[in-house]
Amino acid sequence: MRSILRNAHKYLSLTFGLLWILQAATGVILVFRGELDDALLRGPAQPLAPAQFGVEVAKLADKEATSRLTYIMASEGSRNRFDLLFTDKNERTRTLRVDGTGSVLRERPLDYDYPAPGLFQTAHDFHETLFAGDRGKWFLGLSGTLLLSNLLLGLKLAWPARGQAWRRVLLPGTTGAFSANVYKWHRALGLMLVVPAIVIVSCGVLQEWPPDSWLGVETPVPRSANAAQTSVYPLGAALATALARYPDASLGLIEMPSADNAYYRIRLRQPGELRRVYGTTTVYVDAHDGSVLLDRDAFKLPLNEKITNAFYPIHTGEFAGLAGRVMVFCSGLSLLTMAALGASMWWTRRARQRPSNSLRTQTAPR
């Protein structure tokens, strides 16, 4: 039985190992991508001024002849910088990075011409979709499920036998042959990593295969009484309306009005929410008269919705602040180290078998 588990663990790792390594590597890059991206971007970081911000953004949107402003997203590295997402008729999106007064700091594509969107956005899209949209998400969900099963197989194989000291297993030292040390440290790292890795991978799978329908999550959507009319209510005023309801909150995301949805969907982050930037407190403001159509406080959401909203911040470590993000970062590095040790172990054993295989070939009867 143990040999079957060992072979399953080995061949799963050899088959999907490269993909898992790339997922871990891009995950490590993304942990602090917001801070790194903003640190590399020169220019002002003016605080958000809703009225002026709305006016300047409206001017930028009016200049667009072939694209429509669809979203405004907060930068993940600074409370004072935001991304304006413009989508053209071919569903390609480009982004303008602006400060809190609407001054443009940078322009680049968002979801095409890779790697033109930059290292961090390219790593993000690979990590979440493999550049293949919903098909990529489905495949990554399958890959994550197999990785989860492989972690459980590894845990079973690495678990100390009865009477074996845990301290000796977790701190194996460096005495003995190289191949033995590689195995011992691969085992030790696996035992130390496996619990956070199982949690991180499980939440990652649930991001790719959302369980909303299983949990009965039904997010209400408001209806505007004047959906057919042209939107007239200013962005800055709508933003001020939302922030007035939650004075201590910060802006996370704005979905702009469209022909189908004549309202601003404004996501805010209140202090204490699990998400670091994109909170789940949401205010829907009518795009015609500025009335609040729906107000959803993150702390008053149904339990099933709170559960689904928790998967992403647990996957990224955001739920535990800086310490949680550092833990995810170290877990990713440990997974990469384990992969290197596992590959070294497989290569060493394979090299040992070559002489005996060659000898059998030479001495075989003709």
N, C-alpha and C positions, 0 to 999 in steps of 0.2 A: 504493500500500500504506500509506504514512504517513497519508494522509487517512482511510483506513478505520480505522486504529488510533485516530486522533484523534477521529473521530466515535463510535467505540465507547466510548472513555474519557469523552467528554462526556456521552453519553446514559445510560451507566451511572450517572454521578455525578448527573445530573438526576433519574433515576428513584428511586435509593435514597439520595440525598444526605441527606435529612432524617433517615432512620432511622440512617444512619451518624453524623450529627452528634449525635443523641440518645444513641447508644451511646458515642461518645467522651466526651460531656459527663458522662454517668452514670459512666463508667469513671474519669474524673478525680476526681469526687466520692468514689468508693469507695476510692481509693488509701489515704487516711488516715482513713477513716471511723471505724475503731475508736478511735483517739486522740481525734478530735473528739467522738464520741458520749460517751465517758467523761468528757472534759473538761467537757462541758455538763451532766453528771449530778452533782448534789450528793449528799453522803452518805458514809458510811465506806467504806474500802477495806481491810477486815481480811484478813490473809493466810488462805489456805486451812487450816482445821483439820478434817481428814477426819471425825473422830468427831462433833464438834459440828455440822459441816455436814450430815452424814448424818441426824442426829436432827432438825434443824430442817426439812430438806427433806421428811422423812417426815411431819412434822406438817402442812406445807403441802399435801402430797399427800392426806393423810387428810381434810382439810377440803373437798376437791373432791367434789361430788356427781354432776356430769354430765361431768367431764373426767378424763382419765388423764394422768399424767406420763409422757411418752414419751422426752424427751431432756433432757440437761443439757449446755449448750455454754459453753465459756469465752468471755468477752468478748474482742474483738480489740484492745482498748485497754489492758486491765489484767489482770495475772495474778491479781488478787484479786477479780474480779467474774465472775459466771456468770449465764447465762440458763436458767431452767426453762421448758420447753415443755410446755404442757398442751393436749391435743387432745380435742375433743368428738366426739359421735356423727356430726356433719355434716362431720368432717374439717377443721374450722376450728381453728386453733392460736393461742393467746395466750401471751405470755411474761411471766415475772416476772424482773426483774433483781435478783440477790441478791449479797451480799458473801461472803467466805470462811467466815463463820460462819453463813450462811443468813438474815441479816437482809434483808428486802425493801426494795429501793430504788426500784423502778418497776414498773408493770404496764401493758401495752398489747397490742393485737392484733398478730399477726405476719404473717398472710397474707390479711387481708380488711379491709374498710372503709378502703381507701386514701383519703387519705394518713395515716390514724390511726396506722399503725405507725411514722410518723416519716419524715423526709426520707431518711435513709440506707437504711433497710430498703425504702422505696418505690423508691428509685433502684436498689437491689440486685435487687429482683424484676423491675423493668422491664429491667434490663441482662441478666439471665439468662434470662427467660421471656416478656417482654412481657405479663406477667400472664395468660398463656395456657397455663401448664403445659407438658406435653411437646410440644404443637403449637407453642407459642412457641419452644421450644428447637430444634425441627426447622427452623422458618423462619429463626431467627437463624443456624443452621448454614449454610443456603443463602445468606443475606445476607452472612455472613462470607466464604464461598467467592467470591462475586462481588466483594466488597471486595478480597480477595486478588488476584484476576485484574485488577482495576482498578489496584491498586498496581503490578503487573507491567507493565501497559500504560503507566502513567505513567512508570515507569523506562525503558522502551524509548524513549518519546518525549523524555524529558529528557536522555538520555545524550549527553554532548558529542560532537560530530563529531570526526573524526580531525584532530589538530593544534590543536583548540580548548583553551585553557588552563583547567584545572580551577579554579584560583584565581579566575579571572574569572567562572566560572559560579557558584561557591559564594558569592562575595562580589560581587554585581552592582552594588552602589552604588544611588544614588537619582537619578542624572542622567538626563535624557530625559523623554519624555512619561509621564503617569500610567499609561496603559494598558500601556506597555512595561515600566514598573517592576513593575506588578502581575504580569505574565507572568514576568518574570525572578525575582522573589522566590517566586512559586508554584513555579517550576522548582527554584530553589535549595533551598527547604524540602523539596520532595519528594525530592531526591537525598540530603539529610542525614537525612531521617526514614525512608526506605524500608526499610532493613535491619532496624532494631528494630521497625518497624511490621509487616513481613512475619512476623517471629518472634512478636510479640504476637498478631496476628490469627490466625495458623496455630494457635497453642496455644488460642486462644479457640474456634475451630471444633472442635478436638478435644475441648473440654469439652462442646460441644453435641452432637457426634456421636462419642461415646466409641469408640475403636478396640480395646476390650478383647478382643472376640471375634477380631478380625484378628490380634492379637498373642498370642492363646492364654492370656489371663489368666484364671485360675480361682482365686478366693479361697476357701480352705477355710472351712467353717462347722462349729463344734463341735456336738455333740449331748449334751444332758443326759440322764442316765439316769432322771431323775424329772421329766420335762417336764410331766406331768399334775398334779403336786402344786402346792400354793400356795407362792409364793416366801416364804421366811422369813429369808434371810440379809440382814443390815442393809447398807444402801448404804454407810455410813461404813466398815464393815469390809471390804467389797469394794474400795472405793477405796484403803484402806490396803494391801490385799494387792497391788494393781497397782503402787502407788507404791513398795512395798518392793522390787519386782523392778528398778525403774529409779529409784534414789534422786535422781538429778540431773534427772529429767524433770518436766515440768509437765503439768497436766491440760488436755486439749483438748476431749474430748466423752465423754459416757456415754449409751449407748442402754440404756434401762431394760428389765427383763424383761417378757415378754408371755406370752400363752397359748401362742403358737407357739415362742417362744424363751425358755427358762427360764434365762437368764444375763444378766449385765451385760457389755456390750461397751464396754470402756474404752479410748479412744484417748489416747495420751500423746505428747508431743513431747520427744525427746531433743536435747541440744545437738548441733548439726551437721546436723540434718535441714533439708531445703529449705523446708518449710512453716514459717511464722512462728508460728502458734498451733496449728492442728489437725494435729499430727504424725500419722504413719502407723504408729507403734509401737502395737500393739493387744494387750490382754490380755482374755481371756474368762474371767469368774469365775462359777462355778455359783451360781445364786440360792438353792439349797437348803442346801448345806453349805460354800460358800465355796472350794471347790477350783478350781484353775486348769485350765480345760478346754483352752485353747490360748493360746500366747504367741508373738506375731509381732513380732520385732525389725525395725524399719525398715531397718537396715543389713544384714540377712541375707535380705531378700526376694529372689525371683527377679528377674533383670534385666528381663524384660518388664514386671513389675509396677512396678519402680522407674521405668521409662520412662513408664508411664501416670500414675504419681503425680507426675511432674515437670512435666506440662503446666500445671497450675494455678499453681504457684509461679513458673514462667517467664512465664505470661500476666500475673501481677500484679507481677512483679519481685521477689517475696519471696526468690527463690533467691540474689540478690546483696545481701541486707540492705537497709539504708536507701538505699544508692546505686542499687540496682535499682528500688526503688519510686519514687525521684525521677526516674529515667530514664523509667519508664512514665508518670508524671505529666506530664513535659515532652513526651513523645511524644503524649499525648492533647491537650495544649494546641496542639502543632504541627499536629496533624491538624485541629483546629478552625480554626486560622489558615489552613491550606491550603484548607479548605472555603470560608472567607470570601473568600479571594483568588480562588479558582476561580469562585465565584458572581459576584464583582465583574467578573471578566474576561468571563464570559458575558453579563452585563447590559450592559456597555459595548459589546460587539460587537453585541448585539441593538439597542441604542439607535442605533448608527451605521447600521444597515440600515433603520431606520424611515423616514427622509426619502426615501431612494431608492425604497422601496416605495410611499410616498405619491405621489411624483412619477410613477412608472410608472402608478399608478391614475388620476391626473388627466389624463395625456396619452394614455391608451389610447383607441383609436377606439371610438365608440359605434355 
